[in-house]
Amino acid sequence: MARVAVLGAGAWGTALALQALRAGADVTLWARDPARAAEIATARENIRYLSGIALPPALRVTADAGEALDGAALALLVVPVQGLRAVLSALPMTAAPMLICAKGVEAATGRLPLEILAELRPGAAGVLTGPNFAAEVARGLPAAAVIASADAALRMTASSMLAGPSFRLYGNDDPIGAQVGGAAKNVIAIAAGAMIGAGLGENARAALVTRGLAELSRLTVALGGRAETAAGLSGMGDLVLTTAGAASRNMSLGLALGCGKALADILAERTGVTEGVATAPALVARAHAAGVELPLCEAVAELLQGSISLGDAISRLMARPLRDE
């Protein structure tokens, strides 16, 4: 039985730990906070992030990363991108290949998750990404995702350890495209939510999502990925899911912004991380450095920074020069 270490005990980490158990792996879930690890282990439930979903006795929970990684054949890094560098720097050394299960761009450096990993822990690595709400995966509802890596053996091995009857995995050899899709869709979801929150209608949302996909595709190609990746699960699939309703943290934040709530007040009410907030300006900066224009993402970054109103952002986007699609 293969051992899998799941590093990060938020909603998605807990859901992936449950899926790895269903797939037949021996799984240890690691939480940084010893008190939280003890609470989850005792309650057999992640009350803070996945309330109501029971954790089987076979799932070990620990605050000792060395214990979690001991003998692991695969490590899933399921921590927010903005905290990824700190977690990686503190982890004990391991020979286990790593899959990053987080989406975003590091605010301080503009790096994608695998670029951070390559800087700190060179070795076999990839990303697990796609259109997945954690609660649904945790409950065993049907879902599909992508394991993107330049390492074909890792794609096959990780898929065999994690896939199951309700969780279909596809391999992809374009990790750049997969990461750009996961980062950009969160920013676009904030915009889509703001449109609906402001009462601007479904036509506006459909137009925004479609043009957002075009931005995502342009940046993917500029950074060395493939345009077709943007049309797959890690691009269009994830974008469709996260712009579909308030179950998405980024969409719901946009909804609140569109209704007139202040960003600081919205964030103060949340327990989970809304990755699009930190990613938006970092994604725009990365695009500018690559010579790529992202008008929608730029508008979101300015809206979050408070340098433009929603009304002005929409007026500016609608007044852009006419051209062919």
C-alpha positions as CSV (number, residue, x, y, z in Angstrom):
1,M,0.0,0.0,0.0
2,A,1.5,3.3,-1.1
3,R,1.9,6.0,1.5
4,V,0.7,9.5,0.7
5,A,1.5,12.6,2.8
6,V,-1.0,15.4,2.5
7,L,0.6,18.6,3.7
8,G,-2.1,21.1,4.6
9,A,-5.3,20.5,6.5
10,G,-7.6,23.1,5.0
11,A,-10.7,22.1,3.1
12,W,-8.9,21.0,-0.1
13,G,-6.2,19.1,1.8
14,T,-8.7,17.2,3.8
15,A,-10.7,16.4,0.7
16,L,-7.7,15.1,-1.1
17,A,-6.7,13.0,1.9
18,L,-10.1,11.4,1.9
19,Q,-9.8,10.7,-1.9
20,A,-6.4,9.2,-1.5
21,L,-7.8,6.9,1.2
22,R,-10.6,5.9,-1.2
23,A,-8.0,5.1,-3.8
24,G,-6.3,2.7,-1.5
25,A,-3.4,4.7,-0.2
26,D,-2.1,4.9,3.4
27,V,-2.6,8.5,4.2
28,T,-1.3,11.0,6.7
29,L,-2.7,14.5,6.9
30,W,-0.4,17.2,8.3
31,A,-1.6,20.4,10.0
32,R,1.0,23.1,10.9
33,D,-0.9,24.0,14.2
34,P,-0.6,21.2,16.8
35,A,-3.8,22.3,18.4
36,R,-5.7,22.0,15.1
37,A,-4.1,18.7,14.3
38,A,-5.2,17.4,17.8
39,E,-8.8,18.8,17.3
40,I,-9.1,17.1,13.9
41,A,-7.7,13.8,15.1
42,T,-10.0,13.8,18.2
43,A,-13.2,15.0,16.5
44,R,-12.6,12.9,13.4
45,E,-13.9,16.0,11.5
46,N,-12.3,19.2,10.1
47,I,-14.8,21.4,11.9
48,R,-13.3,24.7,10.7
49,Y,-13.2,23.9,7.0
50,L,-15.3,20.8,6.2
51,S,-17.9,20.6,8.9
52,G,-20.2,17.6,8.8
53,I,-17.8,15.3,6.9
54,A,-16.6,12.4,9.0
55,L,-12.9,11.4,8.7
56,P,-12.3,7.6,8.8
57,P,-10.2,6.1,11.6
58,A,-7.6,5.0,8.9
59,L,-6.7,8.7,8.3
60,R,-3.8,9.7,10.5
61,V,-3.5,13.3,11.5
62,T,-0.3,14.9,12.8
63,A,1.5,18.2,13.3
64,D,4.9,16.5,12.8
65,A,5.9,16.9,9.1
66,G,8.6,14.4,9.5
67,E,6.1,11.8,10.6
68,A,3.8,12.6,7.7
69,L,6.7,12.4,5.1
70,D,8.3,9.2,6.6
71,G,8.1,6.6,3.9
72,A,5.8,8.6,1.6
73,A,5.8,7.7,-2.0
74,L,4.0,11.0,-2.9
75,A,3.6,14.3,-1.1
76,L,0.7,16.7,-1.8
77,L,1.4,20.3,-0.9
78,V,-2.0,21.8,-0.2
79,V,-1.2,25.2,1.3
80,P,-2.0,28.7,-0.1
81,V,0.5,29.9,-2.6
82,Q,1.4,33.0,-0.5
83,G,2.5,30.6,2.3
84,L,4.1,28.0,0.1
85,R,7.6,29.3,0.4
86,A,7.6,29.4,4.2
87,V,6.1,25.8,4.4
88,L,8.7,24.4,1.9
89,S,11.6,26.1,3.7
90,A,10.5,24.4,7.0
91,L,9.8,20.9,5.7
92,P,12.3,18.1,6.4
93,M,14.0,16.7,3.3
94,T,12.2,14.0,1.5
95,A,12.7,11.9,-1.6
96,A,9.0,11.8,-2.3
97,P,7.9,13.6,-5.5
98,M,5.7,16.5,-4.8
99,L,2.4,17.7,-6.3
100,I,1.4,21.3,-5.6
101,C,-2.4,21.5,-5.1
102,A,-2.7,25.3,-4.9
103,K,-3.5,28.0,-7.4
104,G,-2.0,31.5,-7.6
105,V,1.0,33.7,-8.2
106,E,3.4,34.6,-5.4
107,A,2.8,38.3,-4.6
108,A,6.4,39.1,-3.6
109,T,8.1,37.5,-6.6
110,G,5.5,36.9,-9.4
111,R,6.5,33.2,-9.4
112,L,4.1,30.3,-10.2
113,P,4.0,27.5,-7.6
114,L,6.3,25.1,-9.4
115,E,8.8,27.9,-9.9
116,I,8.9,28.3,-6.1
117,L,9.3,24.6,-5.6
118,A,12.1,24.4,-8.2
119,E,13.9,27.1,-6.4
120,L,13.7,25.5,-3.0
121,R,13.3,21.8,-3.6
122,P,14.4,20.7,-7.1
123,G,13.2,17.2,-8.1
124,A,10.2,15.4,-9.5
125,A,7.2,17.7,-9.2
126,G,3.9,18.6,-10.7
127,V,0.5,20.3,-10.0
128,L,-2.9,18.8,-9.3
129,T,-5.5,21.3,-10.6
130,G,-8.9,21.6,-12.1
131,P,-12.6,22.3,-11.5
132,N,-13.0,21.0,-8.0
133,F,-15.0,22.2,-5.0
134,A,-13.4,20.6,-1.9
135,A,-16.7,19.7,-0.2
136,E,-17.9,17.8,-3.3
137,V,-14.7,15.8,-3.6
138,A,-14.8,15.1,0.1
139,R,-18.3,13.6,-0.2
140,G,-17.2,11.4,-3.1
141,L,-19.3,13.2,-5.8
142,P,-18.1,12.8,-9.4
143,A,-15.2,15.1,-10.4
144,A,-12.2,15.3,-12.7
145,A,-8.9,17.0,-12.4
146,V,-5.5,17.3,-14.1
147,I,-2.0,16.2,-13.0
148,A,0.3,18.4,-15.0
149,S,4.1,17.7,-15.0
150,A,6.9,17.4,-17.5
151,D,7.7,14.1,-15.8
152,A,5.5,11.4,-17.5
153,A,6.3,8.8,-14.8
154,L,5.1,11.1,-12.1
155,R,1.9,11.8,-14.0
156,M,1.2,8.1,-14.2
157,T,2.3,7.2,-10.7
158,A,0.3,10.0,-9.0
159,S,-2.8,9.3,-11.1
160,S,-2.7,5.6,-10.0
161,M,-2.4,6.6,-6.3
162,L,-5.2,9.2,-6.3
163,A,-7.8,8.3,-9.0
164,G,-10.9,6.4,-8.3
165,P,-14.5,5.7,-9.5
166,S,-15.6,9.2,-8.6
167,F,-12.4,11.1,-9.2
168,R,-11.1,10.9,-12.8
169,L,-7.6,12.2,-13.4
170,Y,-6.0,13.3,-16.7
171,G,-2.3,13.7,-17.3
172,N,-1.0,16.9,-19.0
173,D,2.6,17.8,-19.9
174,D,2.0,21.5,-19.9
175,P,2.4,22.6,-16.2
176,I,2.8,26.2,-17.2
177,G,-0.6,26.3,-18.8
178,A,-2.2,24.4,-16.0
179,Q,-0.8,26.8,-13.4
180,V,-1.7,30.0,-15.4
181,G,-5.3,28.6,-15.7
182,G,-5.6,28.0,-11.9
183,A,-4.2,31.5,-11.1
184,A,-6.1,33.5,-13.7
185,K,-9.5,31.9,-13.1
186,N,-9.6,33.2,-9.5
187,V,-9.0,36.8,-10.7
188,I,-11.7,36.5,-13.4
189,A,-14.1,35.0,-10.9
190,I,-13.8,38.1,-8.7
191,A,-14.8,40.2,-11.7
192,A,-17.7,37.9,-12.6
193,G,-19.0,38.1,-9.0
194,A,-18.8,41.8,-9.0
195,M,-20.8,42.0,-12.2
196,I,-23.6,39.9,-10.6
197,G,-23.4,41.6,-7.3
198,A,-23.9,45.0,-9.0
199,G,-27.0,43.6,-10.8
200,L,-25.4,43.9,-14.3
201,G,-26.9,40.6,-15.6
202,E,-26.0,37.3,-17.1
203,N,-25.1,38.7,-20.5
204,A,-22.3,40.7,-18.8
205,R,-21.1,37.6,-16.9
206,A,-21.0,35.5,-20.0
207,A,-19.1,38.1,-22.0
208,L,-16.6,38.6,-19.1
209,V,-15.9,34.9,-18.6
210,T,-15.4,34.4,-22.4
211,R,-13.0,37.4,-22.7
212,G,-11.3,36.2,-19.5
213,L,-10.6,32.9,-21.1
214,A,-8.9,34.8,-24.0
215,E,-6.7,36.6,-21.5
216,L,-5.8,33.4,-19.7
217,S,-4.9,31.8,-23.1
218,R,-2.7,34.7,-24.2
219,L,-0.7,34.7,-21.0
220,T,-0.3,30.9,-21.1
221,V,1.2,31.1,-24.6
222,A,3.5,34.0,-23.6
223,L,4.9,32.1,-20.7
224,G,5.7,29.0,-22.7
225,G,2.5,27.0,-22.3
226,R,0.0,25.8,-25.0
227,A,-3.2,27.5,-26.0
228,E,-5.1,24.2,-25.9
229,T,-4.4,23.8,-22.2
230,A,-6.5,26.8,-21.6
231,A,-9.4,25.0,-23.3
232,G,-9.1,22.0,-20.9
233,L,-10.0,21.2,-17.3
234,S,-7.3,23.4,-15.8
235,G,-8.4,26.4,-17.9
236,M,-12.0,26.6,-19.2
237,G,-13.2,23.9,-16.8
238,D,-12.0,25.6,-13.7
239,L,-13.1,29.0,-15.0
240,V,-16.6,27.8,-15.6
241,L,-16.9,26.3,-12.1
242,T,-15.5,29.2,-10.2
243,T,-17.6,31.8,-12.0
244,A,-20.8,29.8,-11.6
245,G,-21.9,30.8,-8.1
246,A,-21.3,31.8,-4.5
247,A,-19.8,28.4,-3.5
248,S,-16.6,29.8,-5.1
249,R,-14.6,31.9,-2.6
250,N,-13.4,34.3,-5.3
251,M,-16.9,34.6,-6.9
252,S,-18.5,35.3,-3.5
253,L,-15.9,38.0,-2.7
254,G,-16.7,39.6,-6.0
255,L,-20.4,39.4,-5.3
256,A,-19.9,41.2,-2.0
257,L,-17.7,43.9,-3.7
258,G,-20.4,44.4,-6.3
259,C,-23.0,44.9,-3.5
260,G,-20.9,47.7,-2.1
261,K,-19.0,46.0,0.8
262,A,-15.5,47.0,1.6
263,L,-12.7,44.5,0.8
264,A,-11.3,44.7,4.3
265,D,-14.7,43.9,5.8
266,I,-15.2,40.9,3.5
267,L,-11.8,39.4,4.3
268,A,-12.3,39.9,8.0
269,E,-15.4,37.7,7.9
270,R,-13.6,34.8,6.2
271,T,-11.7,31.8,7.6
272,G,-10.4,30.5,4.3
273,V,-8.0,32.2,1.9
274,T,-9.3,33.9,-1.2
275,E,-6.3,33.5,-3.5
276,G,-7.5,35.9,-6.2
277,V,-6.9,38.9,-4.0
278,A,-3.1,38.5,-3.7
279,T,-2.8,36.9,-7.2
280,A,-4.5,39.7,-9.2
281,P,-1.7,42.3,-9.0
282,A,1.0,39.7,-9.2
283,L,-0.6,38.1,-12.3
284,V,-0.9,41.5,-13.9
285,A,2.8,42.3,-13.2
286,R,3.9,39.0,-14.6
287,A,1.8,39.6,-17.7
288,H,3.3,43.1,-18.2
289,A,6.8,41.6,-17.9
290,A,5.9,39.2,-20.7
291,G,4.4,41.9,-22.9
292,V,0.8,40.7,-22.5
293,E,-2.2,42.9,-22.0
294,L,-4.9,41.6,-19.5
295,P,-7.5,44.4,-19.3
296,L,-10.0,42.4,-17.2
297,C,-7.4,41.2,-14.7
298,E,-5.9,44.7,-14.6
299,A,-9.4,46.1,-13.7
300,V,-9.7,43.6,-10.9
301,A,-6.3,44.5,-9.5
302,E,-7.2,48.2,-9.5
303,L,-10.6,47.5,-8.0
304,L,-9.1,45.5,-5.1
305,Q,-6.5,48.2,-4.5
306,G,-9.3,50.8,-4.3
307,S,-7.8,52.9,-7.2
308,I,-10.9,52.5,-9.4
309,S,-14.6,52.1,-8.8
310,L,-16.6,49.2,-10.3
311,G,-18.6,51.6,-12.4
312,D,-15.5,53.2,-13.8
313,A,-13.8,49.8,-14.4
314,I,-16.8,48.7,-16.5
315,S,-17.0,51.9,-18.4
316,R,-13.3,51.6,-19.3
317,L,-13.6,48.0,-20.5
318,M,-16.7,48.8,-22.6
319,A,-15.0,51.8,-24.2
320,R,-12.0,49.9,-25.4
321,P,-11.4,50.2,-29.2
322,L,-13.5,48.0,-31.4
323,R,-11.7,45.1,-33.1
324,D,-12.2,41.6,-34.3
325,E,-12.5,38.9,-31.7
